[in-house]
Amino acid sequence: MRLGEAVLAIAGGAGGWLVTIALALTLAVVPSADCAPGDDALWSGTAVFGVVGALGAWLAGVGVRQRASLRWLALAALPLVAFDLAWIAPAIASTSLGDASLCARSELAPSAWERAWPPIQTLALLAALAQAWRYWRPREAGSTSATSAE
């Protein structure tokens, strides 16, 4: 691997993990956010950030060849992702498939953003888990992608 490719892999992988961690931190505070019934700002903004977070998880895959130096970023994201999935996954049944609003004070039917929000966030977080697995899984014995850093 050339030096430029190694720098791109490390920068892309680290940047992807930092975006993914930022998404996970944002989602961790959403349950305590004050939402107004009928206002979609919280759901639309974080749904767009969920798409950006999924792209960040994809970008983290660029650095998988340099995983020895980046795997600790993946490990930092795991507890946040698990915490987020624990409260987002049940929202799929109640909001996306049911008729409950994500806003606790609302008795209105969920909006289109509220219905789309839990699946978008779940897919972004599952993408992060898949990348973390790629970073931490053992290498195959005959792997040719091993770097001198490992």
Backbone as a chain_set.jsonl record, in Angstrom:
{"seq": "MRLGEAVLAIAGGAGGWLVTIALALTLAVVPSADCAPGDDALWSGTAVFGVVGALGAWLAGVGVRQRASLRWLALAALPLVAFDLAWIAPAIASTSLGDASLCARSELAPSAWERAWPPIQTLALLAALAQAWRYWRPREAGSTSATSAE", "coords": {"N": [[0.843, -1.173, 0.0], [0.559, 2.168, -0.829], [1.868, 5.264, 0.53], [0.085, 7.463, 0.326], [-2.376, 6.143, -0.051], [-2.564, 4.828, 2.379], [-2.731, 6.989, 4.174], [-5.151, 8.139, 3.296], [-6.882, 6.01, 3.865], [-6.679, 5.855, 6.668], [-7.501, 8.459, 7.429], [-10.061, 8.577, 6.257], [-11.316, 6.37, 7.504], [-11.12, 7.099, 10.247], [-12.515, 9.544, 10.194], [-15.026, 8.632, 9.361], [-15.744, 7.035, 11.569], [-15.85, 9.015, 13.551], [-18.01, 10.605, 12.685], [-20.024, 8.699, 12.922], [-19.958, 8.224, 15.696], [-20.721, 10.775, 16.538], [-23.376, 10.819, 15.577], [-24.449, 8.756, 17.176], [-24.134, 9.888, 19.732], [-25.819, 12.113, 19.47], [-28.303, 10.852, 19.1], [-28.535, 9.686, 21.561], [-29.304, 11.705, 23.265], [-31.77, 12.49, 22.33], [-34.155, 11.318, 23.514], [-34.488, 12.889, 25.804], [-35.013, 15.35, 24.809], [-37.101, 18.175, 24.343], [-40.074, 17.997, 22.747], [-42.426, 19.485, 20.632], [-45.864, 18.919, 20.224], [-46.913, 17.995, 17.013], [-44.808, 19.282, 15.752], [-42.219, 18.843, 13.511], [-39.5, 19.281, 13.513], [-37.453, 18.19, 15.182], [-37.509, 15.48, 14.445], [-37.177, 15.469, 11.641], [-34.693, 16.751, 11.325], [-32.889, 15.079, 12.77], [-33.33, 12.744, 11.357], [-32.242, 13.29, 8.848], [-29.617, 13.604, 9.693], [-29.23, 10.989, 10.464], [-29.036, 9.684, 7.997], [-26.657, 10.849, 7.132], [-25.036, 9.8, 9.134], [-25.158, 7.071, 8.479], [-23.785, 7.147, 6.072], [-21.342, 7.909, 7.14], [-20.718, 5.586, 8.578], [-20.39, 3.869, 6.418], [-18.166, 5.12, 5.243], [-16.31, 4.628, 7.221], [-15.605, 2.072, 6.623], [-13.638, 2.34, 4.72], [-11.279, 2.481, 6.075], [-10.747, -0.075, 6.991], [-8.6, -1.68, 6.311], [-6.575, -0.582, 7.732], [-7.035, -1.317, 10.321], [-5.807, -1.864, 12.777], [-4.954, 0.514, 13.882], [-7.318, 1.912, 14.091], [-9.349, 0.515, 15.335], [-10.073, 1.039, 17.951], [-11.649, 3.289, 17.897], [-13.934, 2.205, 16.807], [-14.673, 0.56, 18.905], [-15.317, 2.455, 20.815], [-17.693, 3.447, 19.831], [-19.55, 1.4, 20.142], [-20.945, 1.018, 22.779], [-22.588, 3.29, 22.781], [-24.119, 2.928, 20.465], [-25.486, 0.571, 21.145], [-27.003, 1.505, 23.335], [-28.61, 3.391, 22.03], [-30.019, 1.772, 20.178], [-31.514, 0.274, 21.951], [-33.609, 1.917, 22.762], [-34.636, 2.896, 20.39], [-35.384, 0.776, 18.664], [-37.826, -0.421, 19.758], [-39.525, 1.681, 19.098], [-40.119, 1.387, 16.463], [-42.198, -0.492, 16.29], [-44.207, 0.84, 17.745], [-44.491, 3.386, 16.542], [-43.756, 3.487, 13.716], [-45.11, 1.251, 12.728], [-47.344, 1.287, 14.276], [-49.662, 3.581, 15.826], [-48.729, 5.537, 17.514], [-47.291, 8.529, 18.769], [-43.914, 9.761, 18.708], [-43.377, 11.855, 20.333], [-43.916, 12.397, 23.625], [-45.869, 13.993, 24.771], [-47.825, 14.283, 22.924], [-50.967, 13.67, 21.442], [-51.575, 13.397, 18.915], [-51.687, 11.801, 15.689], [-48.804, 10.096, 14.426], [-46.477, 11.898, 12.381], [-45.287, 11.854, 8.943], [-42.495, 12.062, 9.047], [-42.019, 11.201, 11.662], [-42.839, 8.549, 11.465], [-40.981, 7.517, 9.639], [-38.6, 7.921, 10.924], [-37.641, 6.027, 13.087], [-36.915, 3.589, 11.549], [-34.91, 4.648, 9.829], [-32.912, 5.5, 11.629], [-32.357, 3.074, 12.896], [-31.304, 1.525, 10.778], [-28.989, 3.024, 10.21], [-27.571, 2.697, 12.605], [-27.274, -0.074, 12.669], [-25.619, -0.362, 10.473], [-23.313, 0.778, 11.515], [-22.742, -1.114, 13.515], [-22.185, -3.336, 11.876], [-19.845, -2.469, 10.586], [-18.174, -2.218, 12.826], [-17.97, -4.891, 13.528], [-16.548, -5.812, 11.311], [-14.113, -4.551, 11.796], [-13.235, -5.751, 14.162], [-13.314, -8.499, 13.837], [-11.563, -11.653, 13.615], [-8.707, -12.056, 11.518], [-8.477, -13.911, 8.468], [-6.44, -16.813, 7.965], [-4.949, -16.9, 5.556], [-4.97, -14.297, 4.631], [-4.364, -11.567, 2.5], [-4.467, -8.901, 2.878], [-3.239, -7.915, 5.062], [-1.46, -5.541, 6.96], [1.674, -3.904, 7.661], [1.345, -2.64, 10.018], [-0.093, -4.159, 11.741]], "CA": [[0.0, 0.0, 0.0], [1.318, 3.412, -0.89], [1.674, 6.172, 1.654], [-1.144, 8.227, 0.105], [-3.513, 5.268, 0.193], [-2.627, 4.582, 3.82], [-3.225, 8.21, 4.813], [-6.566, 8.24, 2.951], [-7.609, 4.985, 4.602], [-6.738, 6.225, 8.081], [-8.325, 9.662, 7.558], [-11.443, 8.218, 5.943], [-11.83, 5.508, 8.557], [-11.279, 7.88, 11.477], [-13.608, 10.486, 9.966], [-16.282, 7.879, 9.363], [-16.084, 6.666, 12.947], [-16.211, 10.219, 14.302], [-19.379, 10.955, 12.292], [-20.894, 7.687, 13.512], [-20.025, 8.504, 17.135], [-21.525, 11.993, 16.689], [-24.768, 10.412, 15.429], [-24.846, 7.991, 18.358], [-24.283, 10.839, 20.842], [-27.029, 12.9, 19.213], [-29.478, 10.014, 19.351], [-28.61, 9.386, 22.994], [-29.974, 12.803, 23.976], [-33.093, 12.743, 21.762], [-35.277, 11.043, 24.423], [-34.66, 13.959, 26.79], [-35.322, 16.599, 24.106], [-38.48, 18.615, 24.447], [-40.674, 18.098, 21.421], [-43.763, 20.071, 20.61], [-46.785, 18.119, 19.414], [-47.122, 18.482, 15.665], [-43.599, 19.897, 15.214], [-41.359, 17.803, 12.946], [-38.109, 19.74, 13.417], [-36.561, 17.225, 15.83], [-37.476, 14.215, 13.696], [-36.615, 15.664, 10.298], [-33.258, 17.062, 11.448], [-32.105, 13.904, 13.15], [-33.433, 11.741, 10.288], [-31.219, 13.653, 7.862], [-28.335, 13.263, 10.3], [-29.135, 9.528, 10.415], [-28.517, 9.34, 6.665], [-25.243, 11.236, 7.17], [-24.37, 8.807, 9.987], [-25.012, 5.832, 7.704], [-22.669, 7.398, 5.152], [-20.137, 7.861, 7.973], [-20.412, 4.175, 8.828], [-19.847, 3.34, 5.168], [-16.828, 5.686, 5.089], [-15.432, 3.937, 8.17], [-15.132, 0.866, 5.952], [-12.43, 2.65, 3.95], [-10.116, 2.28, 6.929], [-10.685, -1.42, 7.565], [-7.26, -2.243, 6.097], [-5.728, 0.004, 8.768], [-7.84, -1.497, 11.517], [-5.043, -1.902, 14.025], [-4.885, 1.856, 14.445], [-8.646, 2.526, 14.16], [-10.365, -0.334, 15.959], [-10.519, 1.581, 19.239], [-12.776, 4.175, 17.607], [-15.097, 1.336, 16.659], [-15.05, 0.107, 20.241], [-15.942, 3.585, 21.51], [-19.048, 3.642, 19.312], [-20.444, 0.281, 20.449], [-21.915, 1.229, 23.863], [-23.56, 4.301, 22.364], [-25.023, 2.309, 19.493], [-26.348, -0.351, 21.889], [-27.942, 2.327, 24.101], [-29.567, 3.979, 21.087], [-30.884, 0.723, 19.641], [-32.41, -0.193, 23.008], [-34.831, 2.717, 22.827], [-35.165, 3.178, 19.051], [-36.003, -0.415, 18.068], [-39.256, -0.533, 20.105], [-40.294, 2.757, 18.465], [-40.585, 0.924, 15.146], [-43.511, -1.108, 16.468], [-45.216, 1.777, 18.237], [-44.667, 4.57, 15.7], [-43.733, 3.194, 12.281], [-46.15, 0.269, 12.433], [-48.524, 1.619, 15.074], [-50.228, 4.922, 15.673], [-48.283, 6.347, 18.642], [-46.322, 9.569, 18.434], [-42.662, 9.719, 19.465], [-43.449, 12.939, 21.3], [-44.701, 11.863, 24.726], [-46.986, 14.869, 25.116], [-48.723, 14.412, 21.783], [-51.997, 12.668, 21.186], [-51.767, 13.412, 17.474], [-51.115, 10.672, 14.951], [-47.43, 10.43, 14.017], [-46.291, 12.463, 11.052], [-44.477, 11.017, 8.045], [-41.124, 12.047, 9.573], [-41.984, 10.341, 12.85], [-42.952, 7.141, 11.034], [-39.747, 7.125, 8.94], [-37.444, 8.157, 11.78], [-37.02, 4.842, 13.708], [-36.185, 2.711, 10.62], [-33.698, 5.311, 9.338], [-31.896, 5.45, 12.679], [-31.98, 1.668, 13.119], [-30.409, 1.116, 9.688], [-27.694, 3.698, 10.393], [-26.873, 2.077, 13.741], [-26.883, -1.427, 12.265], [-24.443, -0.199, 9.603], [-22.173, 0.985, 12.417], [-22.423, -2.415, 14.121], [-21.555, -4.175, 10.852], [-18.462, -2.008, 10.411], [-17.414, -2.585, 14.03], [-17.678, -6.316, 13.414], [-15.462, -5.937, 10.324], [-12.868, -4.096, 12.406], [-12.814, -6.596, 15.277], [-13.298, -9.94, 13.555], [-10.205, -12.152, 13.366], [-8.305, -12.189, 10.112], [-8.301, -15.264, 7.962], [-5.039, -17.21, 7.98], [-4.295, -16.597, 4.282], [-5.353, -12.947, 4.21], [-3.289, -10.804, 1.878], [-4.662, -7.478, 3.153], [-2.566, -7.563, 6.312], [-0.493, -4.456, 6.84], [2.765, -4.02, 8.591], [0.96, -2.015, 11.296], [-0.7, -5.157, 12.631]], "C": [[0.889, 1.238, 0.0], [0.978, 4.301, 0.294], [0.38, 6.964, 1.511], [-2.394, 7.407, 0.372], [-3.68, 4.998, 1.68], [-3.174, 5.799, 4.561], [-4.717, 8.386, 4.536], [-7.397, 7.227, 3.734], [-7.748, 5.359, 6.073], [-7.645, 7.439, 8.277], [-9.801, 9.354, 7.284], [-12.063, 7.358, 7.025], [-12.077, 6.268, 9.852], [-12.428, 8.878, 11.333], [-14.959, 9.798, 9.976], [-16.709, 7.481, 10.76], [-16.485, 7.877, 13.775], [-17.62, 10.692, 13.956], [-20.367, 9.975, 12.915], [-21.043, 7.908, 15.012], [-20.853, 9.76, 17.391], [-23.015, 11.678, 16.532], [-25.246, 9.691, 16.684], [-25.01, 8.902, 19.575], [-25.539, 11.685, 20.678], [-28.277, 12.098, 19.533], [-29.634, 9.684, 20.834], [-29.334, 10.484, 23.77], [-31.371, 13.094, 23.433], [-34.221, 12.403, 22.737], [-35.511, 12.15, 25.458], [-34.97, 15.302, 26.138], [-36.803, 16.909, 24.24], [-39.052, 18.764, 23.048], [-42.086, 18.66, 21.55], [-44.669, 19.203, 19.752], [-47.029, 18.769, 18.057], [-45.911, 19.139, 15.026], [-42.64, 18.797, 14.768], [-39.883, 18.162, 12.941], [-37.134, 18.728, 14.016], [-36.408, 15.971, 14.982], [-36.87, 14.385, 12.317], [-35.117, 15.941, 10.365], [-32.426, 15.857, 11.808], [-32.237, 12.779, 12.128], [-32.403, 12.023, 9.198], [-29.837, 13.325, 8.412], [-28.141, 11.746, 10.374], [-28.599, 9.043, 9.077], [-27.029, 9.681, 6.59], [-24.448, 10.244, 8.029], [-24.18, 7.473, 9.289], [-23.887, 5.976, 6.681], [-21.341, 7.398, 5.908], [-19.736, 6.432, 8.291], [-19.848, 3.517, 7.581], [-18.414, 3.83, 4.974], [-15.841, 5.042, 6.061], [-14.869, 2.654, 7.555], [-13.9, 1.089, 5.104], [-11.184, 2.329, 4.766], [-9.955, 0.879, 7.47], [-9.315, -2.076, 7.35], [-6.273, -1.714, 7.13], [-6.362, -0.211, 10.145], [-7.069, -1.536, 12.809], [-5.007, -0.529, 14.685], [-6.255, 2.492, 14.639], [-9.668, 1.719, 14.947], [-10.862, 0.208, 17.284], [-11.621, 2.61, 19.052], [-14.059, 3.369, 17.434], [-15.59, 0.876, 18.024], [-15.724, 1.217, 21.035], [-17.39, 3.787, 21.064], [-20.023, 2.573, 19.799], [-21.392, 0.52, 21.623], [-22.981, 2.267, 23.512], [-24.584, 3.716, 21.401], [-25.983, 1.357, 20.197], [-27.401, 0.412, 22.693], [-29.021, 2.889, 23.186], [-30.535, 2.933, 20.54], [-31.891, 0.242, 20.676], [-33.682, 0.647, 23.103], [-35.426, 3.011, 21.457], [-35.899, 1.974, 18.467], [-37.468, -0.589, 18.482], [-40.122, 0.557, 19.462], [-40.774, 2.363, 17.076], [-41.981, 0.336, 15.275], [-44.569, -0.087, 16.863], [-45.494, 2.92, 17.278], [-44.748, 4.228, 14.217], [-44.851, 2.238, 11.889], [-47.449, 0.569, 13.164], [-48.981, 3.037, 14.834], [-49.848, 5.824, 16.835], [-47.248, 7.357, 18.167], [-45.061, 9.372, 19.261], [-42.618, 10.803, 20.533], [-44.413, 12.511, 22.406], [-45.941, 12.71, 25.033], [-48.039, 14.937, 24.023], [-49.736, 13.287, 21.735], [-52.355, 12.642, 19.703], [-51.197, 12.143, 16.856], [-49.705, 11.055, 14.505], [-47.376, 10.953, 12.59], [-45.461, 11.498, 10.199], [-43.032, 10.944, 8.532], [-41.017, 11.15, 10.792], [-42.077, 8.865, 12.476], [-41.655, 6.646, 10.386], [-38.531, 7.163, 9.859], [-36.859, 6.887, 12.402], [-36.329, 3.898, 12.718], [-34.896, 3.339, 10.092], [-32.583, 5.201, 10.37], [-31.436, 4.015, 12.939], [-31.026, 1.188, 12.034], [-29.032, 1.761, 9.824], [-26.899, 3.039, 11.518], [-26.453, 0.645, 13.425], [-25.695, -1.394, 11.309], [-23.19, 0.016, 10.442], [-21.768, -0.319, 13.092], [-21.733, -3.338, 13.123], [-20.105, -3.765, 10.625], [-17.618, -2.359, 11.629], [-17.056, -4.065, 13.998], [-16.534, -6.544, 12.424], [-14.117, -5.548, 10.935], [-12.346, -5.083, 13.451], [-12.798, -8.085, 14.973], [-11.861, -10.395, 13.311], [-9.937, -12.272, 11.874], [-8.211, -13.656, 9.731], [-6.809, -15.56, 7.868], [-4.313, -16.802, 6.696], [-4.587, -15.205, 3.771], [-4.159, -12.194, 3.648], [-3.392, -9.314, 2.185], [-4.001, -7.045, 4.461], [-1.527, -6.477, 6.05], [0.615, -4.651, 7.851], [2.448, -3.411, 9.941], [0.386, -3.03, 12.255], [0.293, -6.206, 13.036]], "O": [[1.858, 1.32, 0.755], [-0.041, 4.127, 0.963], [-0.353, 7.119, 2.488], [-3.36, 7.906, 0.95], [-4.802, 4.946, 2.185], [-3.989, 5.657, 5.473], [-5.473, 8.743, 5.44], [-8.485, 7.547, 4.211], [-8.819, 5.197, 6.658], [-8.469, 7.452, 9.191], [-10.681, 9.824, 8.005], [-13.205, 7.584, 7.424], [-13.121, 6.104, 10.484], [-13.228, 9.036, 12.255], [-15.925, 10.319, 10.534], [-17.887, 7.572, 11.107], [-17.375, 7.775, 14.619], [-18.353, 11.136, 14.84], [-21.43, 10.379, 13.384], [-22.146, 7.79, 15.545], [-21.61, 9.81, 18.36], [-23.836, 12.215, 17.276], [-26.326, 9.983, 17.196], [-25.932, 8.707, 20.368], [-26.244, 11.942, 21.653], [-29.203, 12.606, 20.166], [-30.743, 9.432, 21.304], [-29.916, 10.216, 24.821], [-32.096, 13.886, 24.035], [-35.194, 13.155, 22.786], [-36.634, 12.318, 25.934], [-35.169, 16.295, 26.839], [-37.644, 16.011, 24.249], [-38.565, 19.57, 22.255], [-42.824, 18.328, 22.477], [-44.276, 18.792, 18.66], [-47.319, 19.963, 17.976], [-45.975, 19.522, 13.858], [-42.289, 17.919, 15.556], [-39.079, 17.4, 12.404], [-36.097, 18.44, 13.417], [-35.301, 15.458, 14.82], [-36.118, 13.52, 11.867], [-34.354, 15.421, 9.551], [-31.369, 15.631, 11.219], [-31.345, 11.936, 12.034], [-31.768, 11.102, 8.684], [-28.98, 12.825, 7.683], [-27.007, 11.269, 10.35], [-27.804, 8.105, 9.023], [-26.234, 8.908, 6.056], [-23.319, 9.89, 7.687], [-23.159, 6.812, 9.478], [-23.126, 5.035, 6.453], [-20.328, 6.941, 5.38], [-18.551, 6.099, 8.277], [-18.932, 2.7, 7.669], [-17.541, 3.054, 4.585], [-14.657, 4.926, 5.749], [-13.783, 2.207, 7.926], [-13.183, 0.138, 4.794], [-10.154, 1.948, 4.21], [-9.106, 0.653, 8.332], [-8.919, -2.941, 8.132], [-5.241, -2.339, 7.374], [-6.228, 0.634, 11.03], [-7.642, -1.261, 13.863], [-5.027, -0.426, 15.912], [-6.351, 3.527, 15.298], [-10.766, 2.214, 15.2], [-11.968, -0.129, 17.707], [-12.448, 2.796, 19.946], [-15.133, 3.793, 17.859], [-16.796, 0.813, 18.263], [-16.611, 0.946, 21.845], [-18.219, 4.253, 21.846], [-21.225, 2.832, 19.86], [-22.582, 0.243, 21.475], [-24.14, 2.131, 23.904], [-25.78, 3.984, 21.518], [-27.172, 1.335, 19.879], [-28.564, 0.01, 22.728], [-30.204, 2.868, 23.524], [-31.736, 3.184, 20.45], [-33.001, -0.156, 20.322], [-34.731, 0.13, 23.489], [-36.608, 3.343, 21.364], [-36.941, 2.143, 17.833], [-38.296, -0.883, 17.62], [-41.328, 0.369, 19.301], [-41.732, 2.942, 16.564], [-42.855, 0.63, 14.46], [-45.698, -0.138, 16.375], [-46.63, 3.387, 17.203], [-45.692, 4.627, 13.536], [-45.469, 2.398, 10.836], [-48.525, 0.159, 12.729], [-48.725, 3.622, 13.782], [-50.564, 6.783, 17.125], [-46.44, 7.076, 17.282], [-45.124, 8.874, 20.385], [-41.9, 10.675, 21.524], [-45.595, 12.287, 22.148], [-46.949, 12.185, 25.505], [-49.06, 15.602, 24.2], [-49.415, 12.119, 21.955], [-53.296, 11.968, 19.284], [-50.329, 11.493, 17.438], [-49.444, 12.227, 14.235], [-48.123, 10.515, 11.715], [-44.998, 10.464, 10.68], [-42.405, 9.888, 8.445], [-40.038, 10.419, 10.945], [-41.447, 8.024, 13.118], [-41.275, 5.489, 10.564], [-37.532, 6.497, 9.586], [-35.656, 6.67, 12.261], [-35.23, 3.433, 13.019], [-33.895, 2.643, 9.925], [-31.45, 4.855, 10.037], [-30.252, 3.776, 13.176], [-30.041, 0.513, 12.334], [-28.017, 1.109, 9.579], [-25.69, 2.844, 11.394], [-25.393, 0.199, 13.863], [-24.856, -2.296, 11.329], [-22.124, -0.505, 10.114], [-20.577, -0.6, 13.229], [-20.795, -4.049, 13.485], [-19.231, -4.622, 10.487], [-16.463, -2.758, 11.482], [-15.957, -4.448, 14.4], [-15.655, -7.371, 12.667], [-13.095, -6.155, 10.619], [-11.133, -5.231, 13.604], [-12.307, -8.866, 15.788], [-11.032, -9.61, 12.851], [-10.837, -12.555, 11.082], [-7.908, -14.519, 10.556], [-6.004, -14.642, 7.708], [-3.154, -16.393, 6.761], [-4.46, -14.957, 2.572], [-3.081, -12.182, 4.242], [-2.513, -8.541, 1.802], [-4.196, -5.915, 4.909], [-0.816, -6.503, 5.045], [0.506, -5.457, 8.775], [3.181, -3.624, 10.908], [0.373, -2.797, 13.464], [-0.048, -7.123, 13.783]]}, "num_chains": 1, "name": "protein.A"}
